[in-house]
Amino acid sequence: MKNSVLWRVVDNDSGAEAIVSTPAEAVAFINSRFDTDENGEPFSFTEVGPFVPKPLDVITAWAAKQDDGRTDGRTAPITIRPVVTDGAIDKCDDVVLWGDVQVTWDHDVYTVLGPDGYEYNIADSAAELNEILDEYATDDEYVEPEKSDGHERPSQRELIRYGAQECASRFGHLDDDALLWLAATRITLALWRNTPVENWHAGRSPLHDGTMMRINAATTRLVRSMLSFDHVDWGAVGLAIVNPSRVLPTGQSVLELGLACHNPDDPAHENDPRDDLAEMAQAAISWGRAYRLHEQEFGLRTLIEFFCALDTGWFGAPSWGCIVDRFVAAIDDREHGHWRVHRDQPWFDEWFTSRPADIADNVELRRLLLAGPDLLSEAAAEWCVEGTIGYVCRNDHANGCKRCGVPPATESSS
């Protein structure tokens, strides 16, 4: 099922139900069965879809529709409840936007329950709901944990300013496209790679290194398509990454990939991927709301430059072209500096003779790698990873390189 908004409307007396795609359809169903002379409220309204809480913009957009579509008190009570469609988990609590903040709707009134379970606010419009939720977001400023020496790490606010400065000092001028690609690699690392997905990949898993490289590249490409110096919907970026229905280069959805890696008998893979995805969605929502506020404070360019303080060495990073060129040069030269630490490995000779046919031509291999590893075949990607493409030296070699055995330039005699 696609990650679209669907709703199950249930007549709790008769058990009759309808699956609808808009609140208006739900109201029509309710009114078709509602006895206008009866004071009871026999209907429930439940969201149907992946086990992923909806972000603020979806909630408030839906709320705005409700504001404009008020009926004369005959609308049944509505509570937003994400459920797992395959029935593995019946339901969770009311939708959690981030942390432990919950929102329910009943008779044109929105109730926001705070993290402590006691504090609550009431809003009777989408605008008021938005204001209340923003107050929770501003109270949730992230601060790095303390260092072991007792000194506090800088706040996120200080880190953003520092990151923007470091981007300029480390890379000099990067055009807008290069900046956005580098930012995409960092966002992918934070919201995809360094999440429970890494646990899916760890140990004995069907998610091999080559597959992971292809998936990371595809995710980076997705993020880049959503970045612009005109506008970024930070919440949408995060939730697009963790969308359970997102199709990966393997042909699987994100959820299918997680289920394929799930093994209840293996402690490294015993977590239910549906629970993992729910946690990742919560993190993505929190992240998106925080960065929307950071953008208001620092400006879009400064925030994007903050992501670009480090080069991941991934597809999309400034060093990727250099990595590809050196790797392609090395695969035909066993004396290349890239192999200094690998020549004595037992896999070395066999790897050279097992190159997949679809990348036998160096020109084509270079073209595919520069265009993105997600375009490689599974076998080709695995071969590149086994050839340690991720460890190609990125030094500039201008004054020699001990790692690659490149000697310093000979000084001219005076």
C-alpha positions in Angstrom: 0.0 0.0 0.0 1.3 3.4 -0.9 1.8 5.9 2.0 -1.4 7.8 1.2 -3.9 9.1 3.7 -6.7 6.6 4.0 -9.3 6.4 6.7 -11.5 3.6 8.1 -14.9 4.9 9.3 -16.7 2.4 11.5 -20.3 2.3 12.6 -19.7 0.9 16.1 -23.3 -0.3 16.5 -23.7 -2.3 13.3 -20.1 -2.9 12.4 -20.5 -1.4 8.9 -17.4 0.4 7.7 -16.1 2.3 4.7 -12.6 3.1 3.5 -12.4 6.7 2.4 -9.6 9.0 1.2 -10.9 12.4 2.5 -12.7 13.6 5.6 -15.5 14.8 3.3 -16.1 11.2 2.2 -16.1 10.1 5.8 -18.7 12.8 6.8 -20.9 11.7 3.8 -20.7 8.1 5.1 -21.5 9.1 8.6 -24.4 11.4 7.6 -25.9 8.6 5.4 -26.3 6.4 8.5 -26.8 9.0 11.2 -30.2 9.3 12.8 -30.6 13.1 13.1 -33.1 12.7 16.0 -30.6 10.6 18.0 -28.2 12.2 20.4 -25.7 9.3 20.3 -22.3 9.4 18.6 -21.9 5.8 17.3 -19.0 6.3 14.9 -15.2 6.1 15.1 -12.8 7.4 12.6 -9.4 5.7 12.2 -6.5 6.3 9.9 -5.4 3.3 7.8 -1.8 3.1 6.6 1.8 2.2 7.5 2.9 2.3 11.1 4.2 5.9 10.7 2.9 8.9 12.5 1.8 11.8 10.3 3.9 15.0 10.3 2.6 18.4 11.5 1.9 19.7 8.0 -0.3 16.7 7.2 -2.1 17.0 10.5 -2.7 20.8 10.2 -3.7 20.5 6.5 -6.3 17.9 7.5 -7.3 20.1 10.4 -7.8 23.0 8.1 -10.1 21.0 6.0 -12.1 20.1 9.1 -12.4 23.8 10.0 -13.9 24.5 6.6 -16.1 21.5 6.6 -17.9 21.7 9.9 -21.3 20.1 10.0 -24.1 21.1 12.3 -22.8 19.0 15.2 -23.6 15.7 13.5 -20.0 14.7 12.7 -18.8 11.7 14.7 -15.8 11.9 17.1 -12.6 11.6 15.2 -9.3 10.3 16.6 -6.2 9.9 14.4 -4.7 6.4 15.0 -2.0 5.0 12.8 -2.2 1.2 12.3 -0.2 -1.6 10.6 -2.2 -2.8 7.7 -1.0 -6.4 7.9 -2.4 -6.7 11.4 0.9 -7.5 13.0 0.3 -4.6 15.4 -3.3 -3.7 15.9 -2.8 0.0 16.7 -0.8 2.5 18.6 -1.9 5.4 20.7 -3.2 8.7 19.3 -0.8 10.1 16.7 2.5 11.2 18.2 3.9 14.2 16.3 7.2 14.2 18.1 8.4 13.0 21.5 5.3 12.3 23.5 3.0 15.0 22.3 -0.3 13.7 21.1 -3.2 15.3 19.2 -6.8 14.2 19.0 -9.9 15.8 17.4 -13.4 15.6 18.6 -16.4 17.9 17.6 -14.2 20.6 16.0 -11.9 20.8 19.0 -8.2 19.7 19.0 -6.7 18.4 22.2 -2.9 18.5 22.6 -1.6 16.4 25.4 1.9 17.3 26.6 4.8 15.0 27.2 4.1 14.7 30.9 0.7 13.3 30.3 -1.0 15.9 32.4 -0.5 19.3 30.7 -2.9 19.8 27.8 -4.1 22.6 25.5 -7.3 23.0 23.5 -7.5 24.6 20.0 -10.6 25.1 17.9 -8.8 25.9 14.7 -5.8 24.6 12.7 -4.1 27.9 13.2 -4.3 27.6 17.0 -3.1 24.0 16.8 -0.1 25.1 14.8 0.8 27.7 17.4 0.5 25.3 20.3 2.7 22.7 18.6 5.4 25.3 17.7 5.6 26.1 21.4 6.5 22.5 22.2 9.1 22.5 19.4 10.8 25.6 20.7 11.1 24.0 24.1 12.9 21.0 22.5 16.2 22.6 21.6 18.9 20.0 21.2 22.1 20.3 23.1 25.0 17.9 22.7 25.8 15.8 25.7 28.7 16.8 27.9 32.2 15.7 27.1 34.0 13.3 29.4 36.2 16.1 30.7 33.2 17.9 32.1 33.1 20.7 29.6 29.8 21.2 27.8 29.7 20.8 24.1 28.4 23.7 22.0 24.7 24.0 21.6 23.1 23.3 18.2 22.9 27.0 17.6 26.6 27.4 18.0 27.2 24.3 15.9 25.2 25.7 13.0 27.2 28.9 12.9 30.5 26.9 13.2 29.5 24.5 10.5 28.7 27.2 8.0 32.1 28.8 8.6 33.9 25.4 8.3 32.2 24.7 5.0 33.7 27.9 3.5 37.1 27.3 5.1 37.4 23.6 4.0 36.0 23.7 0.5 36.3 27.3 -0.6 33.7 28.1 -3.2 31.2 25.4 -4.0 28.4 26.3 -6.4 24.8 25.9 -5.3 24.5 22.5 -6.9 27.6 21.1 -5.2 26.5 22.5 -1.9 23.1 20.8 -2.1 24.6 17.5 -3.1 27.0 17.6 -0.2 24.1 18.5 2.2 22.1 15.6 0.8 24.9 13.2 1.7 25.0 14.5 5.3 21.2 14.4 5.7 21.2 10.8 4.4 23.9 9.9 6.8 21.9 11.3 9.7 18.4 10.1 8.9 19.1 6.9 7.1 22.6 5.4 7.5 23.1 6.1 11.2 19.7 4.7 12.3 18.3 1.2 12.9 19.1 0.6 9.2 22.7 0.2 10.2 21.5 -2.7 12.5 19.7 -4.2 9.6 23.0 -4.1 7.7 25.2 -5.4 10.6 26.5 -8.9 11.0 25.1 -11.7 9.0 22.5 -9.9 7.0 21.1 -10.1 3.4 21.8 -6.4 3.2 25.3 -6.6 1.8 27.8 -3.8 1.5 27.3 -3.4 -2.2 23.5 -3.2 -1.7 24.0 -0.7 1.0 26.1 1.5 -1.2 23.4 1.4 -3.9 20.6 2.2 -1.4 22.6 5.0 0.2 23.2 6.6 -3.2 19.5 6.3 -4.1 18.6 7.9 -0.8 21.1 10.7 -1.4 19.6 11.3 -4.8 16.1 11.5 -3.3 17.2 14.0 -0.7 18.9 16.1 -3.3 15.7 16.3 -5.3 14.0 17.9 -2.3 16.6 20.5 -1.5 16.5 24.0 -3.0 17.7 27.4 -2.0 14.2 28.6 -2.6 12.5 26.3 -0.1 13.0 23.1 1.9 10.2 21.2 3.5 12.3 19.7 6.3 9.6 17.4 7.6 8.8 16.1 4.1 12.5 15.3 3.5 12.8 13.3 6.7 9.6 11.3 6.2 10.4 10.7 2.5 13.6 8.9 3.6 11.8 6.6 6.1 8.7 6.1 4.0 8.0 2.3 4.4 6.7 2.2 0.8 9.7 3.9 -0.8 11.1 1.7 -3.5 14.8 0.9 -3.3 17.2 0.0 -6.1 16.7 -3.7 -5.1 13.1 -3.4 -6.1 12.0 -3.8 -2.4 10.2 -1.2 -0.4 11.9 0.1 2.8 9.6 -2.1 4.9 10.3 -5.1 2.8 14.0 -4.6 3.2 13.6 -4.4 6.9 11.5 -7.5 7.0 14.1 -9.4 4.9 16.8 -8.5 7.5 14.6 -9.4 10.5 15.6 -12.5 12.4 14.0 -13.0 15.8 16.6 -15.7 16.6 19.5 -13.3 16.1 20.0 -10.7 18.8 21.5 -8.4 16.2 18.3 -8.5 14.1 15.6 -9.3 16.5 13.9 -5.9 16.6 10.7 -5.6 14.5 11.5 -3.3 11.6 8.0 -1.8 11.9 9.0 -0.6 15.3 12.3 0.7 13.9 10.5 2.6 11.2 8.1 4.1 13.7 11.1 5.3 15.8 12.8 6.6 12.6 9.6 8.5 11.7 9.4 10.1 15.1 13.1 11.2 14.8 12.4 12.5 11.3 9.5 14.5 12.5 11.4 16.0 15.4 14.3 16.7 13.1 12.1 18.4 10.5 10.4 20.6 13.0 13.7 21.7 14.6 15.3 22.6 11.3 12.2 24.5 10.2 12.7 26.7 13.2 16.5 26.8 12.7 15.8 28.0 9.1 13.7 30.9 10.5 16.6 31.8 12.8 19.6 31.4 10.6 18.3 31.5 7.1 18.2 28.7 4.5 21.7 29.1 3.1 23.4 29.1 6.5 21.5 26.0 7.5 22.4 24.1 4.3 26.1 25.2 4.7 26.0 23.8 8.2 25.3 20.3 6.7 28.3 20.7 4.4 31.1 21.1 7.0 32.4 17.5 6.3 33.0 15.5 3.2 31.5 12.0 3.6 33.4 10.6 0.6 30.0 9.4 -0.8 28.4 9.9 -4.1 27.4 13.5 -4.1 30.4 14.7 -2.0 33.1 16.9 -3.5 35.7 14.1 -3.3 33.6 11.6 -5.2 35.0 12.4 -8.6 38.6 12.0 -7.3 37.7 8.7 -5.6 36.2 7.3 -8.8 39.1 8.4 -10.9 41.7 6.8 -8.6 39.6 3.6 -8.2 39.3 3.2 -11.9 43.0 3.8 -12.3 43.8 1.2 -9.6 41.7 -1.7 -11.0 44.1 -2.1 -13.9 47.3 -1.5 -12.0 48.3 -3.9 -9.2 51.1 -1.6 -8.3 48.8 1.4 -7.7 49.2 3.0 -4.3 45.6 2.0 -3.4 46.7 -1.6 -3.0 49.6 -0.9 -0.6 47.7 -2.4 2.3 45.8 -5.0 0.3 48.4 -6.8 -1.9 49.0 -9.5 0.7 45.3 -10.2 1.4 44.0 -13.7 0.4 41.2 -12.1 -1.7 43.4 -9.8 -3.8 44.3 -12.0 -6.8 40.9 -13.6 -7.0 39.2 -10.2 -7.0 41.1 -9.0 -10.0 39.9 -12.0 -12.1 36.2 -11.8 -11.0 35.2 -8.5 -12.5 31.6 -8.5 -13.6 31.1 -8.4 -17.4 28.8 -5.4 -17.3 31.6 -3.2 -15.9 34.5 -4.7 -17.9 34.9 -1.4 -19.7 36.6 1.2 -17.6 34.9 4.1 -19.4 31.5 2.6 -18.7 32.4 1.8 -15.1 33.6 5.4 -14.5 30.4 6.8 -16.1 28.2 4.7 -13.9 30.0 5.5 -10.7 30.0 9.3 -11.4 26.3 9.1 -12.3 25.6 7.2 -9.0 26.4 3.7 -7.6 22.6 3.1 -7.4 22.8 2.6 -11.2 25.3 -0.3 -10.9 24.1 -3.9 -10.9 24.1 -5.7 -7.6 27.2 -7.8 -8.7 29.1 -4.7 -9.9 28.4 -2.7 -6.7 29.5 -5.6 -4.5 32.7 -6.0 -6.6 33.5 -2.3 -6.2 33.0 -2.5 -2.4 35.1 -5.6 -2.2 37.8 -3.6 -4.0 37.6 -1.2 -1.1 36.3 1.8 -3.1 35.3 3.3 0.2 38.9 3.5 1.3 40.4 5.2 -1.8 42.7 7.9 -0.6 41.3 11.4 -0.9 44.6 13.3 -0.2 45.6 15.8 -2.8 49.1 14.3 -3.2 50.5 17.8 -3.9 53.4 17.2 -1.5 53.5 13.4 -1.7 51.4 10.9 0.3 52.7 8.3 2.7 49.5 6.4 2.5 49.7 5.8 -1.2 53.5 5.8 -1.5 53.6 8.9 -3.6 56.9 10.7 -3.0 57.2 14.4 -2.4 58.0 16.4 -5.5 61.8 16.7 -6.0 63.0 20.1 -5.1 64.9 21.8 -7.9 68.5 22.4 -7.2 69.5 26.0 -6.5 
